[in-house]
C-alpha cells in the first residue's frame, strides 16, 4: 500500500510542477533542453505509474462497504430511470421539454 501511495504522490507532484512552478519549469527546460526535459518528465511519470500498478497488485483486498440486499435492486431501478431520463433529454419533441 505504501508503494501505491508513493506512486500517486509522485504522479501528482510531477503533474503539478509545470503549473505551480512555471518559472522553475522554464529554467529547468532551458538548462536541460526541451527534449530531455520532456523525456525525464515521461520517465518519472512511467516510474510512478509502475509504482502504482505494483503497489495495487501487492495491496490486499478489503471490502469497505457491504450494501443491503434491497439496495442492489433499488440501484438497478434508479439506473433504469436515469437511462430513460437521459434518452428523453436527447430526444426531439415534447419529451425533452418535460425532462
C-alpha positions as CSV (number, residue, x, y, z in Angstrom):
1,X,0.0,0.0,0.0
2,X,2.9,2.3,0.7
3,X,4.2,1.9,-2.9
4,X,0.8,2.7,-4.2
5,X,0.5,5.9,-2.2
6,X,4.1,6.9,-3.0
7,X,3.4,6.4,-6.7
8,X,0.3,8.5,-6.5
9,X,2.2,11.3,-4.7
10,X,5.0,11.3,-7.3
11,X,2.5,11.4,-10.1
12,X,0.6,14.4,-8.6
13,X,3.8,16.3,-7.8
14,X,5.2,15.8,-11.3
15,X,2.0,16.8,-13.0
16,X,1.5,19.9,-10.8
17,X,5.1,21.1,-11.1
18,X,4.7,22.8,-14.5
19,X,1.5,24.5,-13.3
20,X,2.6,25.9,-9.9
21,X,6.3,26.3,-10.6
22,X,6.2,27.8,-14.0
23,X,9.4,29.9,-13.8
24,X,11.3,27.0,-12.3
25,X,10.0,24.7,-15.1
26,X,11.1,27.2,-17.8
27,X,14.6,27.5,-16.2
28,X,14.9,23.7,-15.9
29,X,13.7,23.2,-19.5
30,X,16.2,25.9,-20.7
31,X,19.1,24.3,-18.8
32,X,18.3,20.7,-19.9
33,X,16.8,21.4,-23.2
34,X,13.1,20.9,-24.1
35,X,13.5,17.4,-25.4
36,X,15.5,16.0,-22.5
37,X,13.1,17.7,-20.0
38,X,10.1,16.0,-21.6
39,X,12.0,12.7,-21.6
40,X,12.8,12.9,-17.9
41,X,9.2,14.0,-17.3
42,X,7.9,11.0,-19.2
43,X,10.3,8.6,-17.4
44,X,9.3,9.9,-14.0
45,X,5.6,9.5,-14.9
46,X,6.1,6.0,-16.2
47,X,8.1,5.1,-13.0
48,X,5.3,6.5,-10.8
49,X,2.7,4.6,-12.9
50,X,4.7,1.3,-12.4
51,X,4.9,2.0,-8.7
52,X,1.1,2.4,-8.6
53,X,0.5,-0.8,-10.5
54,X,2.9,-2.8,-8.3
55,X,1.5,-1.2,-5.2
56,X,-2.0,-2.0,-6.2
57,X,-1.2,-5.6,-7.1
58,X,0.5,-6.1,-3.7
59,X,-2.2,-4.5,-1.7
60,X,-4.7,-6.8,0.0
61,X,-8.4,-6.9,-0.6
62,X,-10.6,-5.2,1.9
63,X,-14.3,-4.6,1.4
64,X,-15.1,-1.1,2.7
65,X,-18.9,-1.3,2.4
66,X,-21.5,-4.1,2.0
67,X,-24.8,-2.7,0.6
68,X,-28.0,-4.2,1.9
69,X,-29.7,-6.6,-0.4
70,X,-32.6,-4.2,-1.2
71,X,-30.0,-1.6,-2.1
72,X,-28.8,-3.5,-5.1
73,X,-32.3,-3.7,-6.5
74,X,-33.0,0.0,-5.8
75,X,-29.8,0.9,-7.6
76,X,-30.9,-1.1,-10.7
77,X,-34.3,0.5,-10.7
78,X,-32.9,4.0,-10.3
79,X,-30.4,3.3,-13.2
80,X,-33.4,2.4,-15.4
81,X,-35.0,5.7,-14.6
82,X,-31.6,7.5,-15.3
83,X,-31.3,5.9,-18.7
84,X,-34.9,6.8,-19.5
85,X,-34.3,10.4,-18.5
86,X,-31.0,10.6,-20.4
87,X,-32.7,9.2,-23.5
88,X,-35.6,11.7,-23.0
89,X,-33.2,14.6,-22.7
90,X,-31.7,13.8,-26.1
91,X,-35.0,13.3,-27.9
92,X,-36.7,15.7,-30.2
93,X,-40.1,16.9,-29.3
94,X,-42.2,17.4,-26.1
95,X,-40.4,14.8,-24.0
96,X,-37.2,16.9,-23.9
97,X,-39.2,19.8,-22.6
98,X,-40.5,17.8,-19.7
99,X,-37.2,16.3,-18.8
